[in-house]
């Protein structure tokens, strides 16, 4: 059984899938590091759409702090996005 066979078995599945993908792309989260110096914007498809870095972290002597802040905020953003993706998917499945 392939994807097309499955879609035939579920009325409106393609429409629901398309709507879900659109919502996952459109909806965004903004996450800021604990020190407030790095902010990431991520959509529910786990794509980073914007990254704001405080200019003070661009000083070469602050490279370690920049790296730590980036890792922290990106991991937090991905985790939050993953949770929202699961929520949206569950909501879409309930529509079937």
PyMOL Python script that loads the backbone (N, CA, C, O; Angstrom):
from pymol import cmd

cmd.read_pdbstr("""\
ATOM      1  N   UNK A   1       0.842  -1.173   0.000  1.00  0.00           N
ATOM      2  CA  UNK A   1       0.000   0.000   0.000  1.00  0.00           C
ATOM      3  C   UNK A   1       0.893   1.244   0.000  1.00  0.00           C
ATOM      4  O   UNK A   1       1.807   1.365   0.815  1.00  0.00           O
ATOM      5  N   UNK A   2       0.618   2.150  -0.913  1.00  0.00           N
ATOM      6  CA  UNK A   2       1.416   3.372  -1.005  1.00  0.00           C
ATOM      7  C   UNK A   2       0.620   4.575  -0.492  1.00  0.00           C
ATOM      8  O   UNK A   2      -0.522   4.447  -0.051  1.00  0.00           O
ATOM      9  N   UNK A   3       1.257   5.741  -0.562  1.00  0.00           N
ATOM     10  CA  UNK A   3       0.644   6.966  -0.033  1.00  0.00           C
ATOM     11  C   UNK A   3      -0.697   7.262  -0.701  1.00  0.00           C
ATOM     12  O   UNK A   3      -1.652   7.658  -0.034  1.00  0.00           O
ATOM     13  N   UNK A   4      -0.766   7.071  -2.009  1.00  0.00           N
ATOM     14  CA  UNK A   4      -2.002   7.363  -2.736  1.00  0.00           C
ATOM     15  C   UNK A   4      -3.144   6.457  -2.268  1.00  0.00           C
ATOM     16  O   UNK A   4      -4.280   6.907  -2.119  1.00  0.00           O
ATOM     17  N   UNK A   5      -2.828   5.165  -2.037  1.00  0.00           N
ATOM     18  CA  UNK A   5      -3.847   4.237  -1.548  1.00  0.00           C
ATOM     19  C   UNK A   5      -4.368   4.677  -0.183  1.00  0.00           C
ATOM     20  O   UNK A   5      -5.569   4.632   0.084  1.00  0.00           O
ATOM     21  N   UNK A   6      -3.442   5.102   0.673  1.00  0.00           N
ATOM     22  CA  UNK A   6      -3.845   5.565   2.001  1.00  0.00           C
ATOM     23  C   UNK A   6      -4.721   6.811   1.918  1.00  0.00           C
ATOM     24  O   UNK A   6      -5.714   6.940   2.634  1.00  0.00           O
ATOM     25  N   UNK A   7      -4.333   7.725   1.029  1.00  0.00           N
ATOM     26  CA  UNK A   7      -5.099   8.967   0.900  1.00  0.00           C
ATOM     27  C   UNK A   7      -6.509   8.698   0.386  1.00  0.00           C
ATOM     28  O   UNK A   7      -7.445   9.401   0.768  1.00  0.00           O
ATOM     29  N   UNK A   8      -6.678   7.695  -0.471  1.00  0.00           N
ATOM     30  CA  UNK A   8      -8.008   7.344  -0.967  1.00  0.00           C
ATOM     31  C   UNK A   8      -8.884   6.797   0.155  1.00  0.00           C
ATOM     32  O   UNK A   8     -10.106   6.943   0.133  1.00  0.00           O
ATOM     33  N   UNK A   9      -8.245   6.167   1.132  1.00  0.00           N
ATOM     34  CA  UNK A   9      -8.993   5.572   2.237  1.00  0.00           C
ATOM     35  C   UNK A   9      -9.488   6.625   3.232  1.00  0.00           C
ATOM     36  O   UNK A   9     -10.430   6.374   3.984  1.00  0.00           O
ATOM     37  N   UNK A  10      -8.870   7.771   3.235  1.00  0.00           N
ATOM     38  CA  UNK A  10      -9.217   8.812   4.197  1.00  0.00           C
ATOM     39  C   UNK A  10      -9.760  10.020   3.432  1.00  0.00           C
ATOM     40  O   UNK A  10      -9.007  10.730   2.766  1.00  0.00           O
ATOM     41  N   UNK A  11     -11.064  10.245   3.532  1.00  0.00           N
ATOM     42  CA  UNK A  11     -11.641  11.396   2.831  1.00  0.00           C
ATOM     43  C   UNK A  11     -10.989  12.707   3.286  1.00  0.00           C
ATOM     44  O   UNK A  11     -10.749  12.913   4.476  1.00  0.00           O
ATOM     45  N   UNK A  12     -10.720  13.550   2.361  1.00  0.00           N
ATOM     46  CA  UNK A  12     -10.166  14.880   2.629  1.00  0.00           C
ATOM     47  C   UNK A  12      -8.757  14.860   3.221  1.00  0.00           C
ATOM     48  O   UNK A  12      -8.287  15.894   3.696  1.00  0.00           O
ATOM     49  N   UNK A  13      -8.079  13.734   3.207  1.00  0.00           N
ATOM     50  CA  UNK A  13      -6.746  13.644   3.819  1.00  0.00           C
ATOM     51  C   UNK A  13      -5.757  14.598   3.157  1.00  0.00           C
ATOM     52  O   UNK A  13      -4.964  15.242   3.844  1.00  0.00           O
ATOM     53  N   UNK A  14      -5.795  14.690   1.855  1.00  0.00           N
ATOM     54  CA  UNK A  14      -4.853  15.571   1.143  1.00  0.00           C
ATOM     55  C   UNK A  14      -5.095  17.031   1.519  1.00  0.00           C
ATOM     56  O   UNK A  14      -4.150  17.790   1.735  1.00  0.00           O
ATOM     57  N   UNK A  15      -6.354  17.412   1.595  1.00  0.00           N
ATOM     58  CA  UNK A  15      -6.694  18.787   1.987  1.00  0.00           C
ATOM     59  C   UNK A  15      -6.225  19.062   3.415  1.00  0.00           C
ATOM     60  O   UNK A  15      -5.677  20.129   3.694  1.00  0.00           O
ATOM     61  N   UNK A  16      -6.436  18.110   4.312  1.00  0.00           N
ATOM     62  CA  UNK A  16      -6.017  18.275   5.703  1.00  0.00           C
ATOM     63  C   UNK A  16      -4.503  18.351   5.786  1.00  0.00           C
ATOM     64  O   UNK A  16      -3.964  19.176   6.524  1.00  0.00           O
ATOM     65  N   UNK A  17      -3.804  17.492   5.033  1.00  0.00           N
ATOM     66  CA  UNK A  17      -2.338  17.499   5.021  1.00  0.00           C
ATOM     67  C   UNK A  17      -1.822  18.850   4.539  1.00  0.00           C
ATOM     68  O   UNK A  17      -0.908  19.418   5.136  1.00  0.00           O
ATOM     69  N   UNK A  18      -2.406  19.364   3.456  1.00  0.00           N
ATOM     70  CA  UNK A  18      -1.975  20.654   2.922  1.00  0.00           C
ATOM     71  C   UNK A  18      -2.225  21.782   3.921  1.00  0.00           C
ATOM     72  O   UNK A  18      -1.388  22.668   4.095  1.00  0.00           O
ATOM     73  N   UNK A  19      -3.378  21.739   4.570  1.00  0.00           N
ATOM     74  CA  UNK A  19      -3.710  22.758   5.565  1.00  0.00           C
ATOM     75  C   UNK A  19      -2.748  22.687   6.747  1.00  0.00           C
ATOM     76  O   UNK A  19      -2.298  23.717   7.248  1.00  0.00           O
ATOM     77  N   UNK A  20      -2.438  21.484   7.185  1.00  0.00           N
ATOM     78  CA  UNK A  20      -1.506  21.298   8.299  1.00  0.00           C
ATOM     79  C   UNK A  20      -0.129  21.848   7.938  1.00  0.00           C
ATOM     80  O   UNK A  20       0.472  22.580   8.724  1.00  0.00           O
ATOM     81  N   UNK A  21       0.371  21.501   6.757  1.00  0.00           N
ATOM     82  CA  UNK A  21       1.688  21.987   6.340  1.00  0.00           C
ATOM     83  C   UNK A  21       1.714  23.506   6.265  1.00  0.00           C
ATOM     84  O   UNK A  21       2.699  24.130   6.661  1.00  0.00           O
ATOM     85  N   UNK A  22       0.643  24.106   5.761  1.00  0.00           N
ATOM     86  CA  UNK A  22       0.563  25.566   5.673  1.00  0.00           C
ATOM     87  C   UNK A  22       0.596  26.191   7.069  1.00  0.00           C
ATOM     88  O   UNK A  22       1.295  27.179   7.294  1.00  0.00           O
ATOM     89  N   UNK A  23      -0.158  25.614   7.999  1.00  0.00           N
ATOM     90  CA  UNK A  23      -0.188  26.142   9.363  1.00  0.00           C
ATOM     91  C   UNK A  23       1.153  25.973  10.060  1.00  0.00           C
ATOM     92  O   UNK A  23       1.584  26.865  10.791  1.00  0.00           O
ATOM     93  N   UNK A  24       1.814  24.848   9.848  1.00  0.00           N
ATOM     94  CA  UNK A  24       3.119  24.627  10.466  1.00  0.00           C
ATOM     95  C   UNK A  24       4.144  25.634   9.957  1.00  0.00           C
ATOM     96  O   UNK A  24       5.011  26.076  10.711  1.00  0.00           O
ATOM     97  N   UNK A  25       4.048  25.991   8.693  1.00  0.00           N
ATOM     98  CA  UNK A  25       4.986  26.958   8.101  1.00  0.00           C
ATOM     99  C   UNK A  25       4.672  28.378   8.581  1.00  0.00           C
ATOM    100  O   UNK A  25       5.582  29.169   8.831  1.00  0.00           O
ATOM    101  N   UNK A  26       3.384  28.693   8.709  1.00  0.00           N
ATOM    102  CA  UNK A  26       2.945  30.049   9.043  1.00  0.00           C
ATOM    103  C   UNK A  26       3.150  30.392  10.518  1.00  0.00           C
ATOM    104  O   UNK A  26       3.588  31.497  10.840  1.00  0.00           O
ATOM    105  N   UNK A  27       2.843  29.469  11.403  1.00  0.00           N
ATOM    106  CA  UNK A  27       2.918  29.741  12.837  1.00  0.00           C
ATOM    107  C   UNK A  27       4.366  29.768  13.305  1.00  0.00           C
ATOM    108  O   UNK A  27       5.183  28.940  12.902  1.00  0.00           O
ATOM    109  N   UNK A  28       4.665  30.741  14.167  1.00  0.00           N
ATOM    110  CA  UNK A  28       6.045  30.943  14.604  1.00  0.00           C
ATOM    111  C   UNK A  28       6.124  31.116  16.111  1.00  0.00           C
ATOM    112  O   UNK A  28       5.170  31.547  16.760  1.00  0.00           O
ATOM    113  N   UNK A  29       7.284  30.768  16.649  1.00  0.00           N
ATOM    114  CA  UNK A  29       7.610  30.966  18.058  1.00  0.00           C
ATOM    115  C   UNK A  29       8.831  31.860  18.136  1.00  0.00           C
ATOM    116  O   UNK A  29       9.705  31.796  17.272  1.00  0.00           O
ATOM    117  N   UNK A  30       8.898  32.687  19.154  1.00  0.00           N
ATOM    118  CA  UNK A  30      10.080  33.501  19.410  1.00  0.00           C
ATOM    119  C   UNK A  30      10.652  33.044  20.748  1.00  0.00           C
ATOM    120  O   UNK A  30       9.946  32.991  21.755  1.00  0.00           O
ATOM    121  N   UNK A  31      11.941  32.716  20.742  1.00  0.00           N
ATOM    122  CA  UNK A  31      12.614  32.203  21.931  1.00  0.00           C
ATOM    123  C   UNK A  31      13.852  33.054  22.185  1.00  0.00           C
ATOM    124  O   UNK A  31      14.608  33.356  21.262  1.00  0.00           O
ATOM    125  N   UNK A  32      14.052  33.436  23.443  1.00  0.00           N
ATOM    126  CA  UNK A  32      15.186  34.287  23.816  1.00  0.00           C
ATOM    127  C   UNK A  32      16.041  33.557  24.848  1.00  0.00           C
ATOM    128  O   UNK A  32      15.521  32.896  25.747  1.00  0.00           O
ATOM    129  N   UNK A  33      17.360  33.687  24.705  1.00  0.00           N
ATOM    130  CA  UNK A  33      18.289  33.054  25.649  1.00  0.00           C
ATOM    131  C   UNK A  33      18.099  33.654  27.037  1.00  0.00           C
ATOM    132  O   UNK A  33      17.550  34.745  27.184  1.00  0.00           O
ATOM    133  N   UNK A  34      18.561  32.925  28.055  1.00  0.00           N
ATOM    134  CA  UNK A  34      18.414  33.384  29.436  1.00  0.00           C
ATOM    135  C   UNK A  34      19.053  34.741  29.667  1.00  0.00           C
ATOM    136  O   UNK A  34      18.546  35.551  30.443  1.00  0.00           O
ATOM    137  N   UNK A  35      20.187  34.993  28.981  1.00  0.00           N
ATOM    138  CA  UNK A  35      20.868  36.275  29.165  1.00  0.00           C
ATOM    139  C   UNK A  35      20.246  37.386  28.317  1.00  0.00           C
ATOM    140  O   UNK A  35      20.681  38.534  28.397  1.00  0.00           O
ATOM    141  N   UNK A  36      19.231  37.060  27.505  1.00  0.00           N
ATOM    142  CA  UNK A  36      18.521  38.050  26.708  1.00  0.00           C
ATOM    143  C   UNK A  36      19.295  38.585  25.518  1.00  0.00           C
ATOM    144  O   UNK A  36      18.874  39.564  24.903  1.00  0.00           O
ATOM    145  N   UNK A  37      20.406  37.972  25.182  1.00  0.00           N
ATOM    146  CA  UNK A  37      21.267  38.522  24.134  1.00  0.00           C
ATOM    147  C   UNK A  37      21.104  37.838  22.784  1.00  0.00           C
ATOM    148  O   UNK A  37      21.646  38.315  21.787  1.00  0.00           O
ATOM    149  N   UNK A  38      20.367  36.727  22.731  1.00  0.00           N
ATOM    150  CA  UNK A  38      20.122  36.033  21.462  1.00  0.00           C
ATOM    151  C   UNK A  38      18.646  35.652  21.402  1.00  0.00           C
ATOM    152  O   UNK A  38      18.095  35.098  22.354  1.00  0.00           O
ATOM    153  N   UNK A  39      18.018  35.956  20.273  1.00  0.00           N
ATOM    154  CA  UNK A  39      16.622  35.604  20.052  1.00  0.00           C
ATOM    155  C   UNK A  39      16.507  34.874  18.728  1.00  0.00           C
ATOM    156  O   UNK A  39      17.074  35.303  17.723  1.00  0.00           O
ATOM    157  N   UNK A  40      15.771  33.765  18.727  1.00  0.00           N
ATOM    158  CA  UNK A  40      15.525  33.000  17.508  1.00  0.00           C
ATOM    159  C   UNK A  40      14.030  32.960  17.259  1.00  0.00           C
ATOM    160  O   UNK A  40      13.231  32.853  18.189  1.00  0.00           O
ATOM    161  N   UNK A  41      13.666  33.047  15.991  1.00  0.00           N
ATOM    162  CA  UNK A  41      12.275  32.865  15.576  1.00  0.00           C
ATOM    163  C   UNK A  41      12.254  31.591  14.744  1.00  0.00           C
ATOM    164  O   UNK A  41      13.039  31.436  13.808  1.00  0.00           O
ATOM    165  N   UNK A  42      11.353  30.685  15.092  1.00  0.00           N
ATOM    166  CA  UNK A  42      11.274  29.375  14.432  1.00  0.00           C
ATOM    167  C   UNK A  42       9.820  29.083  14.108  1.00  0.00           C
ATOM    168  O   UNK A  42       8.926  29.388  14.897  1.00  0.00           O
ATOM    169  N   UNK A  43       9.584  28.486  12.933  1.00  0.00           N
ATOM    170  CA  UNK A  43       8.211  28.090  12.634  1.00  0.00           C
ATOM    171  C   UNK A  43       7.980  26.673  13.146  1.00  0.00           C
ATOM    172  O   UNK A  43       8.907  26.019  13.625  1.00  0.00           O
ATOM    173  N   UNK A  44       6.744  26.208  13.044  1.00  0.00           N
ATOM    174  CA  UNK A  44       6.405  24.898  13.595  1.00  0.00           C
ATOM    175  C   UNK A  44       6.974  23.754  12.758  1.00  0.00           C
ATOM    176  O   UNK A  44       6.872  22.591  13.149  1.00  0.00           O
ATOM    177  N   UNK A  45       7.575  24.077  11.607  1.00  0.00           N
ATOM    178  CA  UNK A  45       8.271  23.059  10.812  1.00  0.00           C
ATOM    179  C   UNK A  45       9.741  22.986  11.203  1.00  0.00           C
ATOM    180  O   UNK A  45      10.535  22.320  10.538  1.00  0.00           O
ATOM    181  N   UNK A  46      10.089  23.656  12.258  1.00  0.00           N
ATOM    182  CA  UNK A  46      11.430  23.661  12.824  1.00  0.00           C
ATOM    183  C   UNK A  46      12.454  24.316  11.896  1.00  0.00           C
ATOM    184  O   UNK A  46      13.604  23.885  11.812  1.00  0.00           O
ATOM    185  N   UNK A  47      12.012  25.360  11.204  1.00  0.00           N
ATOM    186  CA  UNK A  47      12.897  26.165  10.361  1.00  0.00           C
ATOM    187  C   UNK A  47      13.149  27.498  11.065  1.00  0.00           C
ATOM    188  O   UNK A  47      12.204  28.200  11.427  1.00  0.00           O
ATOM    189  N   UNK A  48      14.414  27.845  11.258  1.00  0.00           N
ATOM    190  CA  UNK A  48      14.754  29.144  11.848  1.00  0.00           C
ATOM    191  C   UNK A  48      14.448  30.207  10.801  1.00  0.00           C
ATOM    192  O   UNK A  48      14.966  30.152   9.685  1.00  0.00           O
ATOM    193  N   UNK A  49      13.606  31.176  11.158  1.00  0.00           N
ATOM    194  CA  UNK A  49      13.242  32.228  10.204  1.00  0.00           C
ATOM    195  C   UNK A  49      13.899  33.564  10.516  1.00  0.00           C
ATOM    196  O   UNK A  49      13.948  34.447   9.659  1.00  0.00           O
ATOM    197  N   UNK A  50      14.406  33.720  11.742  1.00  0.00           N
ATOM    198  CA  UNK A  50      15.125  34.945  12.097  1.00  0.00           C
ATOM    199  C   UNK A  50      16.011  34.648  13.304  1.00  0.00           C
ATOM    200  O   UNK A  50      15.705  33.785  14.126  1.00  0.00           O
ATOM    201  N   UNK A  51      17.108  35.382  13.386  1.00  0.00           N
ATOM    202  CA  UNK A  51      18.042  35.245  14.495  1.00  0.00           C
ATOM    203  C   UNK A  51      18.557  36.642  14.815  1.00  0.00           C
ATOM    204  O   UNK A  51      19.109  37.321  13.949  1.00  0.00           O
ATOM    205  N   UNK A  52      18.376  37.067  16.063  1.00  0.00           N
ATOM    206  CA  UNK A  52      18.819  38.391  16.502  1.00  0.00           C
ATOM    207  C   UNK A  52      19.901  38.196  17.550  1.00  0.00           C
ATOM    208  O   UNK A  52      19.704  37.488  18.538  1.00  0.00           O
ATOM    209  N   UNK A  53      21.048  38.831  17.324  1.00  0.00           N
ATOM    210  CA  UNK A  53      22.191  38.715  18.232  1.00  0.00           C
ATOM    211  C   UNK A  53      22.565  40.102  18.718  1.00  0.00           C
ATOM    212  O   UNK A  53      22.807  41.006  17.918  1.00  0.00           O
ATOM    213  N   UNK A  54      22.611  40.267  20.034  1.00  0.00           N
ATOM    214  CA  UNK A  54      23.025  41.530  20.625  1.00  0.00           C
ATOM    215  C   UNK A  54      24.449  41.839  20.161  1.00  0.00           C
ATOM    216  O   UNK A  54      25.321  40.972  20.217  1.00  0.00           O
ATOM    217  N   UNK A  55      24.688  43.063  19.706  1.00  0.00           N
ATOM    218  CA  UNK A  55      26.002  43.461  19.175  1.00  0.00           C
ATOM    219  C   UNK A  55      27.149  43.245  20.157  1.00  0.00           C
ATOM    220  O   UNK A  55      28.293  43.054  19.744  1.00  0.00           O
ATOM    221  N   UNK A  56      26.851  43.274  21.437  1.00  0.00           N
ATOM    222  CA  UNK A  56      27.915  43.064  22.423  1.00  0.00           C
ATOM    223  C   UNK A  56      28.512  41.660  22.333  1.00  0.00           C
ATOM    224  O   UNK A  56      29.664  41.454  22.714  1.00  0.00           O
ATOM    225  N   UNK A  57      27.736  40.691  21.831  1.00  0.00           N
ATOM    226  CA  UNK A  57      28.235  39.323  21.688  1.00  0.00           C
ATOM    227  C   UNK A  57      29.101  39.137  20.439  1.00  0.00           C
ATOM    228  O   UNK A  57      29.736  38.097  20.273  1.00  0.00           O
ATOM    229  N   UNK A  58      29.125  40.127  19.578  1.00  0.00           N
ATOM    230  CA  UNK A  58      29.908  40.009  18.348  1.00  0.00           C
ATOM    231  C   UNK A  58      31.378  40.357  18.569  1.00  0.00           C
ATOM    232  O   UNK A  58      32.194  40.218  17.658  1.00  0.00           O
ATOM    233  N   UNK A  59      31.705  40.795  19.740  1.00  0.00           N
ATOM    234  CA  UNK A  59      33.092  41.041  20.138  1.00  0.00           C
ATOM    235  C   UNK A  59      33.815  39.689  20.186  1.00  0.00           C
ATOM    236  O   UNK A  59      33.328  38.763  20.835  1.00  0.00           O
ATOM    237  N   UNK A  60      34.966  39.554  19.513  1.00  0.00           N
ATOM    238  CA  UNK A  60      35.675  38.265  19.485  1.00  0.00           C
ATOM    239  C   UNK A  60      35.953  37.666  20.865  1.00  0.00           C
ATOM    240  O   UNK A  60      36.048  36.446  21.001  1.00  0.00           O
ATOM    241  N   UNK A  61      36.081  38.503  21.874  1.00  0.00           N
ATOM    242  CA  UNK A  61      36.340  37.965  23.210  1.00  0.00           C
ATOM    243  C   UNK A  61      35.089  37.323  23.821  1.00  0.00           C
ATOM    244  O   UNK A  61      35.168  36.650  24.849  1.00  0.00           O
ATOM    245  N   UNK A  62      33.942  37.536  23.181  1.00  0.00           N
ATOM    246  CA  UNK A  62      32.677  36.987  23.679  1.00  0.00           C
ATOM    247  C   UNK A  62      32.230  35.770  22.867  1.00  0.00           C
ATOM    248  O   UNK A  62      31.077  35.353  22.970  1.00  0.00           O
ATOM    249  N   UNK A  63      33.122  35.200  22.067  1.00  0.00           N
ATOM    250  CA  UNK A  63      32.757  34.088  21.189  1.00  0.00           C
ATOM    251  C   UNK A  63      32.167  32.910  21.965  1.00  0.00           C
ATOM    252  O   UNK A  63      31.205  32.294  21.507  1.00  0.00           O
ATOM    253  N   UNK A  64      32.718  32.593  23.111  1.00  0.00           N
ATOM    254  CA  UNK A  64      32.200  31.486  23.929  1.00  0.00           C
ATOM    255  C   UNK A  64      30.786  31.735  24.396  1.00  0.00           C
ATOM    256  O   UNK A  64      29.949  30.833  24.363  1.00  0.00           O
ATOM    257  N   UNK A  65      30.512  32.950  24.830  1.00  0.00           N
ATOM    258  CA  UNK A  65      29.166  33.312  25.286  1.00  0.00           C
ATOM    259  C   UNK A  65      28.180  33.284  24.118  1.00  0.00           C
ATOM    260  O   UNK A  65      27.036  32.856  24.269  1.00  0.00           O
ATOM    261  N   UNK A  66      28.634  33.740  22.959  1.00  0.00           N
ATOM    262  CA  UNK A  66      27.773  33.714  21.770  1.00  0.00           C
ATOM    263  C   UNK A  66      27.411  32.280  21.423  1.00  0.00           C
ATOM    264  O   UNK A  66      26.243  31.966  21.195  1.00  0.00           O
ATOM    265  N   UNK A  67      28.411  31.411  21.383  1.00  0.00           N
ATOM    266  CA  UNK A  67      28.160  30.015  21.044  1.00  0.00           C
ATOM    267  C   UNK A  67      27.190  29.386  22.041  1.00  0.00           C
ATOM    268  O   UNK A  67      26.240  28.714  21.639  1.00  0.00           O
ATOM    269  N   UNK A  68      27.418  29.598  23.322  1.00  0.00           N
ATOM    270  CA  UNK A  68      26.542  29.030  24.352  1.00  0.00           C
ATOM    271  C   UNK A  68      25.112  29.552  24.214  1.00  0.00           C
ATOM    272  O   UNK A  68      24.155  28.789  24.345  1.00  0.00           O
ATOM    273  N   UNK A  69      24.971  30.841  23.953  1.00  0.00           N
ATOM    274  CA  UNK A  69      23.639  31.433  23.806  1.00  0.00           C
ATOM    275  C   UNK A  69      22.934  30.896  22.570  1.00  0.00           C
ATOM    276  O   UNK A  69      21.738  30.607  22.610  1.00  0.00           O
ATOM    277  N   UNK A  70      23.671  30.763  21.473  1.00  0.00           N
ATOM    278  CA  UNK A  70      23.073  30.228  20.242  1.00  0.00           C
ATOM    279  C   UNK A  70      22.607  28.794  20.434  1.00  0.00           C
ATOM    280  O   UNK A  70      21.490  28.445  20.054  1.00  0.00           O
ATOM    281  N   UNK A  71      23.453  27.970  21.017  1.00  0.00           N
ATOM    282  CA  UNK A  71      23.079  26.573  21.251  1.00  0.00           C
ATOM    283  C   UNK A  71      21.839  26.508  22.145  1.00  0.00           C
ATOM    284  O   UNK A  71      20.899  25.765  21.862  1.00  0.00           O
ATOM    285  N   UNK A  72      21.846  27.279  23.207  1.00  0.00           N
ATOM    286  CA  UNK A  72      20.718  27.287  24.139  1.00  0.00           C
ATOM    287  C   UNK A  72      19.421  27.689  23.447  1.00  0.00           C
ATOM    288  O   UNK A  72      18.417  26.983  23.541  1.00  0.00           O
ATOM    289  N   UNK A  73      19.446  28.822  22.754  1.00  0.00           N
ATOM    290  CA  UNK A  73      18.213  29.346  22.177  1.00  0.00           C
ATOM    291  C   UNK A  73      17.732  28.483  21.010  1.00  0.00           C
ATOM    292  O   UNK A  73      16.525  28.310  20.842  1.00  0.00           O
ATOM    293  N   UNK A  74      18.629  27.946  20.213  1.00  0.00           N
ATOM    294  CA  UNK A  74      18.202  27.102  19.092  1.00  0.00           C
ATOM    295  C   UNK A  74      17.628  25.777  19.593  1.00  0.00           C
ATOM    296  O   UNK A  74      16.620  25.309  19.065  1.00  0.00           O
ATOM    297  N   UNK A  75      18.243  25.173  20.587  1.00  0.00           N
ATOM    298  CA  UNK A  75      17.691  23.937  21.143  1.00  0.00           C
ATOM    299  C   UNK A  75      16.333  24.172  21.782  1.00  0.00           C
ATOM    300  O   UNK A  75      15.425  23.352  21.642  1.00  0.00           O
ATOM    301  N   UNK A  76      16.193  25.289  22.483  1.00  0.00           N
ATOM    302  CA  UNK A  76      14.905  25.634  23.093  1.00  0.00           C
ATOM    303  C   UNK A  76      13.852  25.874  22.002  1.00  0.00           C
ATOM    304  O   UNK A  76      12.709  25.437  22.130  1.00  0.00           O
ATOM    305  N   UNK A  77      14.242  26.565  20.941  1.00  0.00           N
ATOM    306  CA  UNK A  77      13.311  26.844  19.846  1.00  0.00           C
ATOM    307  C   UNK A  77      12.866  25.555  19.155  1.00  0.00           C
ATOM    308  O   UNK A  77      11.684  25.387  18.857  1.00  0.00           O
ATOM    309  N   UNK A  78      13.797  24.655  18.902  1.00  0.00           N
ATOM    310  CA  UNK A  78      13.459  23.388  18.241  1.00  0.00           C
ATOM    311  C   UNK A  78      12.531  22.563  19.120  1.00  0.00           C
ATOM    312  O   UNK A  78      11.561  21.989  18.625  1.00  0.00           O
ATOM    313  N   UNK A  79      12.812  22.496  20.407  1.00  0.00           N
ATOM    314  CA  UNK A  79      11.966  21.730  21.324  1.00  0.00           C
ATOM    315  C   UNK A  79      10.552  22.310  21.348  1.00  0.00           C
ATOM    316  O   UNK A  79       9.574  21.567  21.269  1.00  0.00           O
ATOM    317  N   UNK A  80      10.445  23.620  21.456  1.00  0.00           N
ATOM    318  CA  UNK A  80       9.124  24.267  21.478  1.00  0.00           C
ATOM    319  C   UNK A  80       8.394  24.055  20.159  1.00  0.00           C
ATOM    320  O   UNK A  80       7.192  23.790  20.145  1.00  0.00           O
ATOM    321  N   UNK A  81       9.121  24.172  19.053  1.00  0.00           N
ATOM    322  CA  UNK A  81       8.527  23.982  17.738  1.00  0.00           C
ATOM    323  C   UNK A  81       8.038  22.542  17.567  1.00  0.00           C
ATOM    324  O   UNK A  81       6.956  22.308  17.029  1.00  0.00           O
ATOM    325  N   UNK A  82       8.826  21.599  18.021  1.00  0.00           N
ATOM    326  CA  UNK A  82       8.446  20.183  17.929  1.00  0.00           C
ATOM    327  C   UNK A  82       7.135  19.945  18.683  1.00  0.00           C
ATOM    328  O   UNK A  82       6.252  19.241  18.194  1.00  0.00           O
ATOM    329  N   UNK A  83       7.014  20.532  19.867  1.00  0.00           N
ATOM    330  CA  UNK A  83       5.782  20.374  20.648  1.00  0.00           C
ATOM    331  C   UNK A  83       4.587  20.982  19.925  1.00  0.00           C
ATOM    332  O   UNK A  83       3.505  20.396  19.913  1.00  0.00           O
ATOM    333  N   UNK A  84       4.778  22.159  19.318  1.00  0.00           N
ATOM    334  CA  UNK A  84       3.683  22.798  18.580  1.00  0.00           C
ATOM    335  C   UNK A  84       3.316  21.979  17.352  1.00  0.00           C
ATOM    336  O   UNK A  84       2.139  21.869  17.010  1.00  0.00           O
ATOM    337  N   UNK A  85       4.319  21.401  16.682  1.00  0.00           N
ATOM    338  CA  UNK A  85       4.057  20.567  15.507  1.00  0.00           C
ATOM    339  C   UNK A  85       3.201  19.366  15.910  1.00  0.00           C
ATOM    340  O   UNK A  85       2.259  19.014  15.201  1.00  0.00           O
ATOM    341  N   UNK A  86       3.521  18.742  17.033  1.00  0.00           N
ATOM    342  CA  UNK A  86       2.739  17.603  17.500  1.00  0.00           C
ATOM    343  C   UNK A  86       1.312  18.021  17.847  1.00  0.00           C
ATOM    344  O   UNK A  86       0.361  17.298  17.549  1.00  0.00           O
ATOM    345  N   UNK A  87       1.163  19.184  18.475  1.00  0.00           N
ATOM    346  CA  UNK A  87      -0.173  19.685  18.802  1.00  0.00           C
ATOM    347  C   UNK A  87      -1.003  19.923  17.535  1.00  0.00           C
ATOM    348  O   UNK A  87      -2.168  19.533  17.463  1.00  0.00           O
ATOM    349  N   UNK A  88      -0.386  20.566  16.541  1.00  0.00           N
ATOM    350  CA  UNK A  88      -1.083  20.870  15.290  1.00  0.00           C
ATOM    351  C   UNK A  88      -1.447  19.575  14.549  1.00  0.00           C
ATOM    352  O   UNK A  88      -2.533  19.465  13.981  1.00  0.00           O
ATOM    353  N   UNK A  89      -0.543  18.611  14.560  1.00  0.00           N
ATOM    354  CA  UNK A  89      -0.809  17.335  13.902  1.00  0.00           C
ATOM    355  C   UNK A  89      -1.964  16.613  14.596  1.00  0.00           C
ATOM    356  O   UNK A  89      -2.857  16.083  13.934  1.00  0.00           O
ATOM    357  N   UNK A  90      -1.944  16.595  15.923  1.00  0.00           N
ATOM    358  CA  UNK A  90      -3.039  15.957  16.667  1.00  0.00           C
ATOM    359  C   UNK A  90      -4.359  16.648  16.370  1.00  0.00           C
ATOM    360  O   UNK A  90      -5.385  15.987  16.204  1.00  0.00           O
ATOM    361  N   UNK A  91      -4.339  17.970  16.301  1.00  0.00           N
ATOM    362  CA  UNK A  91      -5.553  18.731  16.000  1.00  0.00           C
ATOM    363  C   UNK A  91      -6.066  18.382  14.601  1.00  0.00           C
ATOM    364  O   UNK A  91      -7.271  18.227  14.404  1.00  0.00           O
ATOM    365  N   UNK A  92      -5.156  18.258  13.632  1.00  0.00           N
ATOM    366  CA  UNK A  92      -5.548  17.934  12.261  1.00  0.00           C
ATOM    367  C   UNK A  92      -6.114  16.516  12.179  1.00  0.00           C
ATOM    368  O   UNK A  92      -7.079  16.271  11.455  1.00  0.00           O
ATOM    369  N   UNK A  93      -5.518  15.596  12.913  1.00  0.00           N
ATOM    370  CA  UNK A  93      -5.998  14.216  12.885  1.00  0.00           C
ATOM    371  C   UNK A  93      -7.408  14.125  13.456  1.00  0.00           C
ATOM    372  O   UNK A  93      -8.221  13.332  12.980  1.00  0.00           O
ATOM    373  N   UNK A  94      -7.701  14.930  14.471  1.00  0.00           N
ATOM    374  CA  UNK A  94      -9.046  14.919  15.057  1.00  0.00           C
ATOM    375  C   UNK A  94     -10.095  15.420  14.073  1.00  0.00           C
ATOM    376  O   UNK A  94     -11.282  15.140  14.237  1.00  0.00           O
ATOM    377  N   UNK A  95      -9.667  16.161  13.049  1.00  0.00           N
ATOM    378  CA  UNK A  95     -10.591  16.683  12.041  1.00  0.00           C
ATOM    379  C   UNK A  95     -11.018  15.596  11.053  1.00  0.00           C
ATOM    380  O   UNK A  95     -12.034  15.741  10.374  1.00  0.00           O
ATOM    381  N   UNK A  96     -10.255  14.520  10.971  1.00  0.00           N
ATOM    382  CA  UNK A  96     -10.557  13.461   9.986  1.00  0.00           C
ATOM    383  C   UNK A  96     -11.788  12.689  10.402  1.00  0.00           C
ATOM    384  O   UNK A  96     -12.200  11.762   9.704  1.00  0.00           O
TER     385      UNK A  96
END
""", "prot")
cmd.dss("prot")
cmd.show_as("cartoon", "prot")
cmd.util.cbc("prot")
cmd.orient("prot")
